[in-house]
Every structure is written in structure tokens, then in C-alpha cells.
Amino acid sequence: MAFACTIPATPTVQQDDADVRITRWDFPPGAVTGWHTHGWPYAVIMLTNGILRVHDGTAVKDNPLAAGQAYHRPAGIQHDVMNGSDHPIAFVEIEIKRPEAMRFLPP
């Protein structure tokens, strides 16, 4: 399932290596990512205040988030994300390709 929208969000890959992929996403009002599945665990950090409208294939939920707010999800998440705000929004998504590479050694 996906939103019926023809305005695409704009992804800008900032880093993509064996450990992580870091992508900035910019959304005009109403823009969508398109239906997709996350192959790796990921974290999102909001750059602006806004509403992420998420379609999970069954239901649609509005998630109001503040600039600087972050969240993470496991691999396997399937959804389409829309800017539910009346203004442009942006976030940075960090996909963790090798979770073991992200563990910190004890001091």
C-alpha cells in the first residue's frame, strides 16, 4: 500500500559505506517517500518540526515530531511516509548496515 501522491520526497545520500547509509530527506508539503521496506535497522533525526504521516499498509498515523527529536526502528519495517505538515520538512535517516560495527568497546 502507498499514499496516492505524485510529489516525491528528495533523498540526498550523504554517506554510503559498508557500515552505514546516511540520507537527508527533504519533503515539500504532501510529498512521500513511496512504499519501501527497510533492510537494516535505522534511526531518524528530525531537522525541522513537522508531521510524519505513516501508512503501514493497513492504517495511517500522524506522528508530530520536533526539530532535534530522534527515533529508531528495527529492520523489516514496511511503510510509506508523507509530510503531513503545511510546510516543508526534513530529516536525516541513518541505516545501520553492520550493527556490530556500531558497538563501542568498554573503556
Residue pairs with C-beta under 8 A, 6 or more apart in sequence:
1 35
1 55
1 57
1 58
1 80
2 32
2 34
2 35
2 55
2 80
3 32
3 53
3 55
3 80
3 82
5 30
5 31
5 32
5 82
7 28
7 30
7 31
7 32
8 31
8 32
8 33
8 34
9 25
9 26
9 27
9 31
9 32
9 33
9 81
9 83
10 25
10 26
10 27
10 31
11 23
11 24
11 25
11 33
12 23
12 24
12 25
12 26
13 21
13 22
13 23
14 22
14 23
14 24
14 92
15 21
15 22
16 22
18 97
18 98
18 101
19 96
19 97
19 98
19 101
19 102
20 94
20 95
20 96
20 97
20 102
21 40
21 94
21 95
21 97
22 92
22 93
22 94
22 95
23 92
23 93
23 95
24 47
24 90
24 91
24 92
24 93
25 33
25 90
25 91
25 92
25 93
26 88
26 89
26 90
27 50
27 82
27 83
27 88
27 89
27 90
28 83
28 88
29 83
29 85
29 86
29 87
29 88
30 82
30 83
31 82
31 83
32 80
32 81
32 82
32 83
33 80
33 81
33 82
34 80
35 55
35 78
35 79
35 80
36 78
36 79
36 80
37 76
37 77
37 78
38 73
38 75
38 76
38 77
38 78
38 95
39 75
39 95
40 75
40 95
40 96
40 97
41 72
41 73
41 74
41 75
41 95
41 96
41 99
42 72
42 73
42 75
42 77
42 93
42 94
42 95
42 96
43 70
43 71
43 72
43 73
43 93
43 94
43 96
44 70
44 71
44 72
44 91
44 92
44 93
44 94
45 68
45 69
45 70
45 91
45 92
45 94
46 65
46 66
46 67
46 68
46 69
46 70
46 89
46 90
46 91
47 67
47 89
47 90
47 91
47 92
48 67
48 87
48 88
48 89
48 90
48 91
49 64
49 65
49 66
49 67
49 85
49 89
50 64
50 65
50 83
50 84
50 85
50 87
50 89
51 62
51 63
51 64
51 65
51 83
51 84
51 85
51 89
52 62
52 63
52 65
52 81
52 82
52 83
52 84
52 89
52 91
53 60
53 61
53 62
53 63
53 81
53 82
53 83
53 84
54 60
54 61
54 63
54 79
54 80
54 81
54 82
55 79
55 80
55 81
55 82
56 78
56 79
57 78
57 79
62 84
65 71
83 89
96 102
